[in-house]
Amino acid sequence: MIECPVLTQREQHVLSLVDDDELIEWVQALTRIPSVWRPDEGIGEEAAARWVEARCREIGLHTWFETVTPGRPNVIAATTESPRQTTRPLLLFEGHTDVVTEGPVERWSDPPFSATIRDGRIYGRGANDMKAGLCCALAALKAIRRSGIRLSGDLMLAAVCDEEGEMLGIKHFIAQGWADRVSACVVCEPEENRVCIAQKGVMWVRAVVRGVMAHGAMPLTGVNAAYPLARFLCLTHALEEREIARHGSHALLGQPSITPTILLSPPRGEGEPQNNVMPEAAECVLDLRLIPGQDPGWLSRQLEQMLAACVATDPRLRYEFHVLEVRPPTHTDRAHPLVQALAGAYADLTGQPPIYGGVPGSTDGTILNAQKGIPIVTCGPGDTHIPHHIDEWVSIDEIKLSARLYVLAALRFLGGTDD
Ligand SMILES: [Zn+2]
């Protein structure tokens, strides 16, 4: 792999410093730290973050440890002591330390945090999503540091908490100014080493219709909230079809969607459902997945107008409309230097053309792009369908390739001279 003639001697030298045995040991060690957020026990990413911090110190990086909420820290490391003030190009490798719950332990073939190696794979909760990606970034940083080469810019690593929840970690990272000088970001999520240059956006909307509560035997003494909410849902389905017709199918992301995910009457926190009680209110939550070209503000205004029209049939009906979260879609141009660097690295290391991809969900990169306009590329080791599954695994061959992709992408994006 590293004897490839299209690589410069300098590139081959740095690549030769990637230590595969250590990389595999690192993925196993980090997977064995069960960084599931368990709020009742106050246990989260602390131990995993301390492990990442220790590796960063060994590599010789400037390192910062910040508590986001108790038990949930971010680790930031950089080749410069002032990544928040630097005027040089700054390339960020980003990942999260939290993993989702292991689920029923008895259904796992091996204990979920054993990091067992079998058939060229490392098994374990979080091995794929995304401790392998984090360790590949660490391995790339270590190889570059050991080589002693001087880059024309700096490298930064962010290992943040709570990606699987409210993305508190990356939001804190941005609020503390760490993203202010970032030129571009590789999000090291499991994408089978595809070069993912687009990510779907997401918008969550909660709609509540309020009528008048009544006995089920005497419904005319009240006003049923279920029918106007049902009319609203039919209109949202029609809006989805119009949006698909208008925006079509994105080459990498497919179609946009509007999906009702929660339907409740009475709403959360407003009493128990009963067969003979017509509740005062009904609520729904819509999960909108957006592709580039769609406008979240316009969509939310459309939805609110539709909801208002549905309750206009009776003056005793009222509505509440809340936009819970907006994460716009992202797209990074193929001509962007980071995309070029990763795509070229893939071609040179594998002899195959790079595979461009799109991410159907949102990641920390979505927030970096939305809040700071940072160009992001999502690229990392791991089968894309395995995250959150029982018997989660990551391919050792993919890990080895990812670490080298990160090395080459960093060298080519930042440039520099031999030292
Ligand atoms: Zn992830």
Residues whose N, C-alpha, C, O or C-beta is under 5 A from the ligand:
A	BS01	ZN	D129 M130 E189
